């Protein structure tokens, strides 16, 4: 059953990031990644991942002895959805305000500035 993408909580986003890095994985593998940063019980990760399946954020393959989980949407799709949501809720749809706030709130290195310039150049080519 296909669910609309729900906005993941902070912990759910941590689980999604772990799965994007690992690829399809067991609860134990995800728990090992998360436990390196914070104190989380295996059973808590299991319950969160089961809830994420119910919410439509994860898919579970039950064909083997260990269940294998993977995100239901590609990383890019989920991140685009989150940014679009933030853009509308916090910035009234203004990408300029979002970008200006982001750029003014952090110090950028040379490579980051160059990458941003390249992205802006590509965006300019796409839309006259």
C-alpha positions in Angstrom: 0.0 0.0 0.0 1.4 3.4 -1.0 1.2 6.1 1.6 1.9 9.8 1.1 5.3 10.7 2.4 4.9 11.8 6.0 7.3 14.3 7.5 9.8 12.2 9.4 10.7 13.0 13.0 14.4 13.7 13.9 15.0 10.1 14.9 13.2 8.8 11.8 15.4 11.0 9.7 18.4 9.5 11.4 17.2 6.0 10.5 16.6 7.1 6.9 20.1 8.6 6.7 21.5 5.3 8.0 19.6 3.3 5.4 20.6 5.7 2.6 24.2 5.2 3.6 24.0 1.4 4.2 21.5 0.4 1.6 18.9 -2.2 2.5 19.7 -3.3 6.1 18.5 -5.2 9.2 17.4 -3.4 12.4 20.7 -4.6 14.0 22.8 -2.9 11.3 20.8 0.3 11.7 21.0 0.1 15.5 24.8 -0.2 15.2 25.0 3.0 13.2 22.7 4.9 15.5 24.3 3.6 18.7 27.6 5.1 17.7 26.1 8.6 18.2 23.5 8.1 20.9 22.3 5.7 23.5 19.4 3.8 21.9 18.1 0.4 22.8 17.8 -2.2 20.0 14.1 -2.6 20.8 13.6 1.2 20.5 15.1 1.1 17.0 13.0 -1.9 16.1 9.8 -0.2 17.2 10.6 3.0 15.4 11.4 1.1 12.2 8.1 -0.8 12.5 6.2 2.5 13.0 8.0 3.9 9.9 6.8 0.9 7.9 3.2 1.7 9.1 3.7 5.4 8.2 4.9 4.5 4.7 8.5 5.7 5.2 10.1 2.3 5.1 9.5 -0.9 3.2 10.2 -4.3 4.9 11.2 -7.5 3.1 10.1 -10.4 5.3 11.2 -13.2 2.9 14.4 -14.1 4.9 15.0 -14.9 8.5 16.1 -11.3 9.2 13.8 -8.7 8.0 15.4 -6.2 5.6 14.3 -2.6 5.6 14.8 0.1 3.0 13.4 3.6 2.5 10.2 3.7 0.5 11.4 6.8 -1.4 14.7 7.8 -2.8 16.9 10.2 -0.7 16.5 13.0 -3.2 12.7 12.7 -3.2 12.5 12.8 0.6 14.9 15.7 0.9 13.1 17.6 -1.8 9.8 17.1 0.0 11.3 18.3 3.3 12.9 21.4 1.7 9.6 22.2 -0.1 7.7 21.8 3.2 10.2 24.1 5.0 10.2 26.6 2.2 6.4 26.9 2.3 6.0 26.9 6.1 8.9 29.0 7.2 9.7 31.2 4.2 6.3 31.6 2.5 7.6 29.9 -0.6 10.5 32.3 -1.1 13.6 30.4 -2.2 15.5 33.7 -2.0 14.7 34.1 1.7 15.7 30.5 2.4 19.0 30.9 0.5 19.8 34.3 2.1 19.1 32.9 5.6 21.2 29.8 4.9 24.1 31.8 3.6 24.0 34.4 6.4 23.9 31.8 9.1 27.0 29.8 8.3 30.5 30.4 7.1 31.2 28.8 3.7 34.5 27.3 2.6 35.9 28.0 -0.9 34.7 24.7 -2.3 31.2 25.2 -1.0 31.1 28.7 -2.5 32.3 27.3 -5.9 29.6 24.5 -5.8 26.9 27.1 -5.0 28.1 29.2 -7.9 27.9 26.1 -10.2 24.4 25.3 -9.0 23.3 28.8 -9.7 24.8 28.7 -13.1 23.0 25.5 -13.9 19.7 26.9 -12.6 20.2 30.0 -14.8 20.7 27.7 -17.9 17.5 25.8 -17.1 15.3 28.9 -16.7 15.8 32.0 -18.9 
